[in-house]
Amino acid sequence: MSSEEITESKEEVAEPAEQKADASESKSENSDLLGRKIFFLYPTPSVVNQVILELAQLEYEVYVARDQARLARVLKKYPDSIVYANLDDGMSEAEWERWISGILTLVPTLQIGCFTVNNDEEIKNKYIEKLKVTCGYMPLKVDMSNTAEKINVILDKLNSKGRRKYLRAALDGDKNATMNIPHNETFLNCVIKDISVVGLSCVFEVDPDFKKNTLIKAIQIKLQSVLINVDGMVFGSREEDGQRIYVILFLQKTSPETRAKIRKFIQQILQNKMDTEIN
């Protein structure tokens, strides 16, 4: 195992403890620790398919929102968030002006960027200078392939990932995510507790009593309808609520295609959970 993999795994193992400390930390400290949530309000299909998916692959925590009223309520819970609004949908220009002004008054730590097909310089200056849109006033077009790169530069300057390097999705009870491994001429099934692009934690139906640094080959993971195969190594285990939870790291040779599938799945899981609040 490389030193990089060991470092990554320590960060993944540490996250649950960090999250338990959230209640005692300030909101700004939470943002530094876990990063910022990035909401795209009324995104076009090209923004969804070319911008949001690319940002998810860059390990940003991105969400699609289609209800400005519900999103406004949620932003009070996540005051360090960033919102990219499509000014050509959902509301009239006057309503957008009132909404942006109102939400920034309600949540002054919020930061906003805009998309629009309107290239009128007077309107652009109004949003940037009067309404304090600080995350870009960007043109909407069919080909948005370069836009994710521009937004990535902005998000990086805002330290939007915080100290968290990898997004992680909790999967407790999700029957659409399963894993099995070959072991002693049979297969061991397990429940995945959470997953990131560098590894996962899980509980086996029958405890194999794996020791630290045990190499596991030909792991089969099904994420909804997507089947992936990876090799991994046991980083360790812990006892929790009467269960033995194993932490398994994916080897560094894991293909970029496999990592892309995992990131896409994580983004879908996070979106599904956030949908109950914003859509």
N, C-alpha and C positions, 0 to 999 in steps of 0.2 A: 504493500500500500504506500502511496506517495505521501509526502508531508502535506501536500495541498489537500488531498482527500481527508487526511486526519483533521486538518484545520477546519475544513468544510463541515465535517461530521460534528465537531464540537459545537459549532454554531447552531446546527440543526437540533442537537440534543438540548442545548441551552434554552431554546426558544420557549418551551412550555413554562420553565421557571420564570423567564422574563415576563411572559404574559400574565402570570399570577401576580406579578408585582405592579401591574398596570394601575391598580386602584390607588396605590400610594405614590404614584409619580405624577408630575404635572403633565398637562396635555403636550407641551412643547417637548418634554423629555420623552413621551411616548412616540412622538413624531420622529425624533432622532433615533429612537430604538427600533421602531417597526416600520418607519417610512410613512409616506402620505398616500391617501386614497385619491385616485384621479377619476373624475366622473365626466363622461361625455354626454351632454344633454341634447336629445334629438339628433343623434348623428346620422348622416346619410349612409347608404350602403357602402359607398367607397371609403368613408371614414372607418366604418366597422371592419371592412375586409382588408384594408390596406394600412390603416393607422393603428387601430386598437389591437389587432392581432399581432402586429410587429412590436408594439410596446409591451404586450404580454410576453413575447419571446425575449424581450430585454429585461424581464423580471420586474416590471412595474405592476402595481396593483390597480388595474383599470376596470371601470364599470360603465355599462350603458344605462342611461336613465331616460325615461320618456314621460315623466310627470314632474313638472317644475315645482308644484306645491309640496308634494311628498318629499322631493329631494331637498327642498329648503328646510323642512323639519329635520331631516337626517343630518344635514350639514352642521346643525347645532351640536350634534354628538361627535362630529369629526371636524372640528374647527380649523385644522391645519390642511384641509383638503384643497385640491385644485379642480376647477370646473372648466371644461371646454364646451361652450354653448354654440349651437347652430342657430344663428340669428334669423335664418330664413324659414324656420319651422316652429310650430308650437304657439307662437305669440306674434303680435304685430311689433313693429320697431318701437313704438311708444311703450308698449307693454314690456318689451325686453329692457328698455332703458330703466323703467320703474323697478323691474325685478332685480336687475344687477345692482342698482343703487340701494334697493332695500336689503338685499341679502348681504351686501358688504357693510351696511350699517348694523345689521343683526349679527353678522359674524365677521368682524374686521380682520381676522387673521386669514380669512379665505383669500385665495388668489384665482383669477379668472383669465381665460383666453377665449377667443371667438373665432368662429368660422362663418363665412358669408360669401355669396357671389357678388355682393355689392362692393365695387371698388371706388366709391365716391370718397374723395379725400376729406371732405368736410365731416362726413359721418364717421370715417375712420378716426379722425382727430378727436371727435367727441368721445368716442369710446376709450381711446387711449389717454387723453388728457383730462377729460371731465369725469368719466366713470372709472378711471384708474384700472383699465384692463392691462395687466402686467405680463401676461403669459402668451402674448402674440395675437395679432389680428390677421387671420390667415384666409387666403382665397379658397373657396370651394370649387373643385373641378373633378372631372372624371378620374384623372390620373393623380392619385394622392401619394404615389410611391415615395416621393422625397420628403413628404410632410412629417412622417414619423421621425426621420433623422433630425429635422429642425426642432421638433418638440422634445426629442431626447436631449438635445443640447440645453434647452430651457429647464427641463426637469432635473438634469444633472447639476446645473448651477443652483437649483433650489434644494439640493440634497434630498430628492424625493424618495430615494430608497432607504434613507437613514443608514443605520449600521447593519440592517438586514440585507444579506446578499441574495437570498433565494426565497421566493414565495413558497408557502406551505399550505396545503389544504387538509383540514381535518375531515376524516371520512367515517367516523363512528356510525355504524348502522347502515351505511350505504352498500346495498347489495349489488350495485352496479360496478363495484370495484372489488375484484377478487385476486388472489395470488395462490399459486401452488409451486412446489419445488420437488425435484426428484430426490429421494432419500431412501437408501437401503432397499432398492428395487421396487419402491412404491412412490406415491406422491403424497406430500404433506400439504394440506389446505390450511389457509390462515385468513384471519380478518385483518385488513389494513386499517391501522389507526389514523395515520396521516402520511402524506407523501410530498416530496419536493423533487426537484430535478436531480438532486445528489443522493437521495436515499429515502427510506421510509421506516416507520415503526409498525410493528404488527404483533398479533397474538396467534399462535398456532393452536389448532384444535387439539393436537397431541404434542406436548412439549418435547422437542427433539434434543433438549439440553445442549444446545450449541455453545461452544466456548468462544471467547473473544478471538477475532482474527480468523475464524473458520471461513474458508472460501466456499461459496455456493454458486454452482454453475447452472445454467439453463433455467433461470427463474422465469416463470410464465406469469405475466400480470395482465389482467383484463380490465381496462378502464372504459366502462360503458361498452361500446361495440368495438373498441380498439384493442387489439392484442399485441403486446410487446414482449420481447425476450431480452433479458439482461443477465449479466453475471454480477455477483455482489459479495461483500465480505461483512461478517458480523462485527459491528463496532462494540457492542456490549448489550446488556439487558438490565432491566430493573423490575422490581415488584411494585404493582400498583393495583389497589382494590382486589387483591387476591389473584391477580393475573401476572404472568411473566411477559413483559413487553420487550421484544427484541428490536434493536436498531440495526438496520442493514444498509450499508452504503453501496451504491452502484459503482462499479469500477470505472476508472477514468477513460477506458476505451469505449464506453457506451457511445453509440453513434449519435451524431447531431440530429438525425431524423427521429430517433427514439426520444431524445431530450425534447425535441419540438413537440412531439405528441404528448409528453407528460405536461409540458407547460400549457398547452392548449386545454388539456383536461382540467388542470388546476384553475385556469381562468374561468372555465365553465362552472366549476363547483363554487368558486367564490361569487360569480355572478348570480347563480341560482339562490344562494343564501341571501345576498343583498337585495334580490328582487322582492323579497317579502317586505322590505322596508321602503323601497324607492319606486316600484312599478306596480 
